[in-house]
Amino acid sequence: MRGPVLLRRHSLLLLAVLVSCLVAGCTAGPSKRPPVVENDEPSPSSSPSTAQVVPLPPLTDPQSPSIDWSDCDQQTRGRLDPPAVPDSLRFSCADVQSVLDAPDLPGRAQTHIALLKAGDGPIPLVVLNDVEGESGTLYAAHLAALLPPALLQRFSLIGVDRRGTGDSDPVACVPGDARGALLSQDPSGSDLETVLDAARRAGQQCAIEIGTTQQALDSWRTAGDLDQVRDELGVPKLNAIARGEASDVLTAYANRFPGRVGRFVLDGIPDPSSDQATVLGDLASAQQATLEAFAADCAARGCALGKDAVTAVTGLLDQLRAAPPLLANRVSFAPGVALNAILVGLANRARWPELADAIQAARGGNPTQLAAFVAPLLNGSPLAPSRLDGALATECNDTTTRLPANQIDALTSSLRQRVPLFGALATQRLLWCLPWPGRVDALPSLGVSGIPPVLVASTKTDPVTPEAGTTRAAEQMTSATQVAWQGSGHGALSSPCVGEAVRAFLVDGKVPSDGTLCPA
C-alpha cells in the first residue's frame, strides 16, 4: 500500500503548484491507489497507517569533491548517436575506482567506472540508462538537451557507464557470430534451437573469459558503484534519474543505502510480476501498439512508407525471409535481426523519421540504414564494445527466472497467437539466460520503507518498459508518486509536461499529485 503523498500546507503554495501543472498540460488522472492526504488530515476513506513519512531531503552543494574532471567535449560528440546535442552544452569526463565485489575474489579487487558531466549546475544529478541502450554517459549528454534549462542551472548531469558497459571495463565475451544468432528469432518461426544454441555458446565463452567476475555484473553491485560515485562527488545524498531497466539499480541502492537516498526519478520500471505470460504479453502488446503509433505518425507526415507502415514492415520481413542479405560483419540480416533493429528505432521517438526512411531503403534492397539501428548490439570493438555483452550478463544476473526450454516454447507459441509480430520476440531473453548461472540472492525489494518520495514517470505506449508494468512496480513502492505521459516511445522525459514535473520535483522539492496525466 502506498505511503502518503507529501503536499504543501498552505493553500497559496498548493494553488501555485496546480497552476504550474496546468500550464505544462498536466491533469490528475484516475488512480487505484490510496487516497491522497490533504492539509495533513487523512481522507475519511483512508485507513490508519503507521508508515513513516519522510520529506524530500534538502539539496546540498558538494563538499570537498575528489573527482578530477577533464575536457572531453569533442570526443563525446563524435560518439553520440542521433539526434545531435546543442553546441552550448559542454562535456567533461572522469572515472572512479569501485570495489568489484565479485564472488571468490579479494574484497580489494577494483573495477573502473566511467563518468561524464553535462552542464555546469552546482549539484550533481546522477544519470543511468538501460543496460541494453546507449551507455549512461552518452544518455546523459542526450538527456541534457531534453530537460528544462532551469534544471541545468541547478544541477549538472553525471552520466555513469554501468559496470561492464561503455567505458567502464566493458564485457566483451560473446562470440561475434553468436550475437546475430541471439537476435535472430523469426517471429513466425517455431524453431528456438538456433537462439538457444547461441545462448549456450555465449554463456560458455563468458564463463571462460570473465570467470568469477561473471556474477559481479548486476544491479546490486552497481548500486555500490553509485555510492562510491556519490562519496567522491562530495554529497551526502544521491540525487539520480534512471530510465527503464536502470531503475533496478536505484531500487537496489534504496535497499542498500536507504539513509543516502536523495531525490530519485524513475522513468519507466521493469514489471515486477513473476507471471511471465503477463509480463511478456504486455511487452509484446506495447511493442505492437508502438509500431501502430509509428505508422499513424508516418501517415500524418506523408513518409515514404505510405499510409500503412505496419503492412510495410510485415512485407519487409517476408522479403527478408525469402532472401536475407549478409551484413558487412557476415551476420545474416534475417527477419528477427531486422525486427530487433526496428524495435531499437521505435524506442527513440526522435528517430522515427530516420527509421521510416531506413525501412523503405531495406524494402528497396539496401538494409544498411536499418542495420545501423541494431549495430551497437551486433558489433564490438575495443573502442566501441557491443552493448549486447554487458546487457546479457547484467540482465541474466538480475533475474531469477529460468524456465525449461519446453515451457519457453509453449509460451512463445501462445504469445505468437496473441501478438503475431512481436510475441515470439518477447521470449528471446528467456532463452538467452537459460544457460547462465542462476541468481542465488533474493531480488531487491521495491517496498523500501523510510525513504523520501520517488517520482515515477510512465509512458502510455512504451516498447521497453510498458506502462502496465511500471504501474505495477510503483504500486509496490512505499513512497512513489506517478506521472503518466500519454505519448509513445521509451521514456517520458521528452515530454515538456513531464520535464516540468521533474524540474519542480528535483529543483523545488514539489511532489506531483499521484496519477497526474501529461498529454501526448
C-alpha positions, 0 to 999 in steps of 0.5 A, spaced: 500 500 500 502 506 498 505 511 503 502 518 503 503 523 498 507 529 501 503 536 499 504 543 501 500 546 507 498 552 505 493 553 500 497 559 496 503 554 495 498 548 493 494 553 488 501 555 485 503 548 484 496 546 480 497 552 476 504 550 474 501 543 472 496 546 468 500 550 464 505 544 462 498 540 460 498 536 466 491 533 469 490 528 475 488 522 472 484 516 475 488 512 480 487 505 484 491 507 489 490 510 496 487 516 497 491 522 497 492 526 504 490 533 504 492 539 509 495 533 513 488 530 515 487 523 512 481 522 507 475 519 511 476 513 506 483 512 508 485 507 513 490 508 519 497 507 517 503 507 521 508 508 515 513 513 516 513 519 512 519 522 510 520 529 506 524 530 500 531 531 503 534 538 502 539 539 496 546 540 498 552 543 494 558 538 494 563 538 499 570 537 498 569 533 491 575 528 489 573 527 482 578 530 477 574 532 471 577 533 464 575 536 457 572 531 453 567 535 449 569 533 442 570 526 443 563 525 446 560 528 440 563 524 435 560 518 439 553 520 440 548 517 436 542 521 433 539 526 434 545 531 435 546 535 442 546 543 442 553 546 441 552 550 448 552 544 452 559 542 454 562 535 456 567 533 461 569 526 463 572 522 469 572 515 472 572 512 479 575 506 482 569 501 485 570 495 489 568 489 484 565 485 489 565 479 485 564 472 488 571 468 490 575 474 489 579 479 494 574 484 497 580 489 494 579 487 487 577 494 483 573 495 477 573 502 473 567 506 472 566 511 467 563 518 468 561 524 464 558 531 466 553 535 462 552 542 464 555 546 469 549 546 475 552 546 482 549 539 484 550 533 481 544 529 478 546 522 477 544 519 470 543 511 468 540 508 462 538 501 460 543 496 460 541 494 453 541 502 450 546 507 449 551 507 455 549 512 461 554 517 459 552 518 452 544 518 455 546 523 459 549 528 454 542 526 450 538 527 456 541 534 457 538 537 451 531 534 453 530 537 460 528 544 462 534 549 462 532 551 469 534 544 471 541 545 468 542 551 472 541 547 478 544 541 477 549 538 472 548 531 469 553 525 471 552 520 466 555 513 469 557 507 464 554 501 468 559 496 470 561 492 464 558 497 459 561 503 455 567 505 458 567 502 464 571 495 463 566 493 458 564 485 457 566 483 451 565 475 451 560 473 446 562 470 440 561 475 434 557 470 430 553 468 436 550 475 437 546 475 430 544 468 432 541 471 439 537 476 435 535 472 430 528 469 432 523 469 426 517 471 429 513 466 425 518 461 426 517 455 431 524 453 431 528 456 438 534 451 437 538 456 433 537 462 439 538 457 444 544 454 441 547 461 441 545 462 448 549 456 450 555 458 446 555 465 449 554 463 456 560 458 455 565 463 452 563 468 458 564 463 463 571 462 460 573 469 459 570 473 465 570 467 470 568 469 477 567 476 475 561 473 471 556 474 477 559 481 479 555 484 473 548 486 476 544 491 479 546 490 486 553 491 485 552 497 481 548 500 486 555 500 490 558 503 484 553 509 485 555 510 492 562 510 491 560 515 485 556 519 490 562 519 496 567 522 491 562 527 488 562 530 495 554 529 497 551 526 502 545 524 498 544 521 491 540 525 487 539 520 480 534 519 474 534 512 471 530 510 465 527 503 464 531 497 466 536 502 470 531 503 475 533 496 478 539 499 480 536 505 484 531 500 487 537 496 489 541 502 492 534 504 496 535 497 499 542 498 500 543 505 502 536 507 504 539 513 509 543 516 502 537 516 498 536 523 495 531 525 490 530 519 485 526 519 478 524 513 475 522 513 468 519 507 466 520 500 471 521 493 469 514 489 471 515 486 477 510 480 476 513 473 476 507 471 471 511 471 465 505 470 460 503 477 463 509 480 463 511 478 456 504 479 453 504 486 455 511 487 452 509 484 446 502 488 446 506 495 447 511 493 442 505 492 437 501 498 439 508 502 438 509 500 431 501 502 430 503 509 433 509 509 428 505 508 422 499 513 424 505 518 425 508 516 418 501 517 415 500 524 418 507 526 415 506 523 408 513 518 409 515 514 404 512 508 407 505 510 405 499 510 409 500 503 412 507 502 415 505 496 419 503 492 412 510 495 410 514 492 415 510 485 415 512 485 407 519 487 409 520 481 413 517 476 408 522 479 403 527 478 408 525 471 409 525 469 402 532 472 401 536 475 407 542 479 405 549 478 409 551 484 413 558 487 412 560 483 419 557 476 415 551 476 420 545 474 416 540 480 416 534 475 417 527 477 419 528 477 427 535 481 426 531 486 422 525 486 427 530 487 433 533 493 429 526 496 428 524 495 435 531 499 437 528 505 432 521 505 435 524 506 442 527 513 440 521 517 438 526 522 435 528 517 430 522 515 427 523 519 421 530 516 420 527 509 421 521 510 416 526 512 411 531 506 413 525 501 412 523 503 405 531 503 403 531 495 406 524 494 402 528 497 396 534 492 397 539 496 401 538 494 409 544 498 411 540 504 414 536 499 418 542 495 420 545 501 423 539 501 428 541 494 431 549 495 430 551 497 437 548 490 439 551 486 433 558 489 433 564 490 438 570 493 438 575 495 443 573 502 442 566 501 441 564 494 445 557 491 443 552 493 448 549 486 447 555 483 452 554 487 458 546 487 457 546 479 457 550 478 463 547 484 467 540 482 465 541 474 466 544 476 473 538 480 475 533 475 474 531 469 477 527 466 472 529 460 468 524 456 465 525 449 461 526 450 454 519 446 453 515 451 457 519 457 453 516 454 447 509 453 449 509 460 451 512 463 445 507 459 441 501 462 445 504 469 445 505 468 437 497 467 437 496 473 441 501 478 438 503 475 431 509 480 430 512 481 436 510 475 441 515 470 439 520 476 440 518 477 447 521 470 449 528 471 446 531 473 453 528 467 456 532 463 452 538 467 452 539 466 460 537 459 460 544 457 460 547 462 465 548 461 472 542 462 476 541 468 481 542 465 488 540 472 492 533 474 493 531 480 488 531 487 491 525 489 494 521 495 491 517 496 498 523 500 501 520 503 507 523 510 510 525 513 504 523 520 501 518 520 495 520 517 488 517 520 482 515 515 477 514 517 470 510 512 465 509 512 458 502 510 455 505 506 449 512 504 451 516 498 447 521 497 453 518 498 459 510 498 458 506 502 462 502 496 465 508 494 468 511 500 471 504 501 474 505 495 477 512 496 480 510 503 483 504 500 486 509 496 490 513 502 492 512 505 499 513 512 497 512 513 489 508 518 486 506 517 478 506 521 472 503 518 466 505 521 459 500 519 454 505 519 448 509 513 445 516 511 445 521 509 451 521 514 456 517 520 458 522 525 459 521 528 452 515 530 454 515 538 456 509 536 461 513 531 464 520 535 464 516 540 468 514 535 473 521 533 474 524 540 474 519 542 480 520 535 483 528 535 483 529 543 483 523 545 488 522 539 492 514 539 489 511 532 489 506 531 483 499 529 485 499 521 484 496 519 477 497 526 474 496 525 466 501 529 461 498 529 454 501 526 448 
